[in-house]
Amino acid sequence: MITDVCRPIATRSKARRLGWSVPPNLISWSWMKLLRENNKTMRIYDVNPYVEVYQFYDNLYGLYNQNLDGVPDNWMWLIDGPEKAMVIDTAYGLGDSKGLVDQITGGKPLIVANTHGHFDHCLGNCRFAKAYIHEYDHDTARANAKPTAWDFLFDKNGKNIYVDFDRKDLPVFKDYELVAVRNGATFNLGGDHEIELIWTGGHSPGHSMFLDKKSRYLFTGDIVASHVMMAGTGPRPGLAYGQYANLTTWRDNLSKLVARIDEYDYLFPGHMMANIENSVMATTLEAVEAILANPGNSTYIEEVTPANGIKQKRIHKYVRGFTTIGYSEEGVYPPKG
């Protein structure tokens, strides 16, 4: 656990950061310090004292969660549509996230969806009755949904490792309906307010973005984010559809998103900095193309040990004017055969 980076941010959240498994970069942390200490819309509701709520636009709320597994903090995104509301990602479910969403929206009917099936984006699903996810990540998210899923957040003595919080405020696991959907699935929030799921792959086999066609926002999950754009993890034993977790798949789908750049103005990632200019998509494509042309021409290489305890060699390539793409040697091209 890393403790000697990133000065604490003053916050009224009940959660307190203890340390990191992989710390955020300092540019992201500086941006978050400005937002969290100075934003005039920030509110913490009594129903869930762990989550900081920010109103970015009239119908868009960012629900900021301190990430319980020691990687950079993450967002739940709440779109308040004319007839229904939509939650994109559910974090670890610390505190009453369903009660919080209902209080903000006035109890509107709710659609819950995940950008992908990793713990910090979908374990909170069990606070809700039903959630949607791309078919290639369905099995991963389903396998992660179990009563013991949160145990690794505590040491052998039962003490919190990365974030201080009351264990009783984690969800008591209950099963829920997880619906597998395909690329291009749409969700209607009333009238002409539609949200489109756009499959990207790359970060995980079924990683997807969500395009709010009405408001022109693109919710980018983990694959476009200020801390690091994690893509090209490569296939792993037992990972369903693992052949899609590579940079080549990401490049092909990113090219399609860049071709649609006149349909969205701002990006809202799953971690750290948000409300980012859409031009980042084009410079990201430029960097991915450079990796595929010469995978060995990296900006730098590091070893990291995430909360799963498995040391990883992570290669980085700089995205002009933004951050880096992190990838592995196995995650550049699709598997042969």
Secondary structure, DSSP 8 states (H G I E B T S, - for coil): -B-SSS-------S-EE--BSS---HHHHHHHHHHHHH-TT-B--TT-TT-EEEEEETTEEEEEE--TTSSS-EEEEEEE-SS-EEEE--TT--S-HHHHHHHHHTS--EEEE-S--SHHHHGGGGGSSEEEEEHHHHHHHHHH-STTTTGGGB-TTS-BSSEE--GGGS------EEEEE-TT-EEE-STT-EEEEEE--SSSTT-EEEEETTTTEEEEETTS-SS-EE------TT-TTGGG-SHHHHHHHHHHHHHTGGG-SEEEESBS--SEETTHHHHHHHHHHHHHH-TT--SEEEEE--TT---EEEEEEE-TTS-EEEE-GGGSS----
